[in-house]
Amino acid sequence: MASENFSDFDISEHEKDKLVGEVIRYILFKSEQNSGCPIKRDELTQLITSKNYRQRNLPAFVINEAKAKLSSIFGYEMRELQRSRPSVSGNPGRVSQSQQVISDAKSYIIVSQLPADVYKRFVEDTNSTHLTGFAFVVVSIIHLAGGKVAEENLWHHLKRMGLQENQENHPNFGNTKQALEALVQQRYLQKEKVNGPEGNTVYYELAERALDASINDKIKEYISQIPTGFSWQIVQKDGNPMEAD
């Protein structure tokens, strides 16, 4: 595809540039409006095919062009995510329908390519740093629990930080349940409901964004600085090491 020329699609350079521009605008505005939630490839494909362009390989070509321009002009890496499947706890096949993997559809996020100090000084929104911190802490807790943790146990640890499960007016996060659910929408976490002998249990598991090397390495560095006693309490909650397995 990299060697394919836009002239192969029987469209003008102006038409090609217009399509690429529309895809870039869609990605930038959608990422801002949805707090960085991944954008499905299907959305970008439909943006192109809705213009009555029927060339089969045109969407992939335009998306690749948009990816290159986002990097060279805007300083963003357009990173592809492959939706990960939740591991099945308890009885396979009893995962709730709402949490079954709909498809292995590709999606994208944009990640700044600026050096961390430059990004922090000129780009970072200080009004959202508390949300970044919340995501980092939740992902760290689940990482220490073996990559998966029951909802009840997750809230047990969050309560130790002053976050209550049913709190609707937290001064920083507002509705705390919705703040946690936002991490699912942003694909840091995935949620799974399992039917067991004692009823339904909801598990939170690390999703593809939290498993990305750039984030995973930071998590490991952060965890290495946590006092051993505290991290061991998370892993050994209720005397069950790796309790989410």
Secondary structure, DSSP 8 states (H G I E B T S, - for coil): -TT--GGGGT--HHHHHHHHHHHHHHHHHHHHHTTT--EEHHHHHHHHHTTT---TTHHHHHHHHHHHHHHHTT-EEEEEEE-------SSTT-B-GGGS-----EEEEEEE-S-HHHHHHHT--GGGHHHHHHHHHHHHHHHHTTSEEEHHHHHHHHHTTT--TT-S-BTTTBSHHHHHHHHHHTTSEEEEEEEETTEEEEEEEE-HHHHSHHHHHHHHHHHTTS-HHHHHHHHTGGG-TTTT-
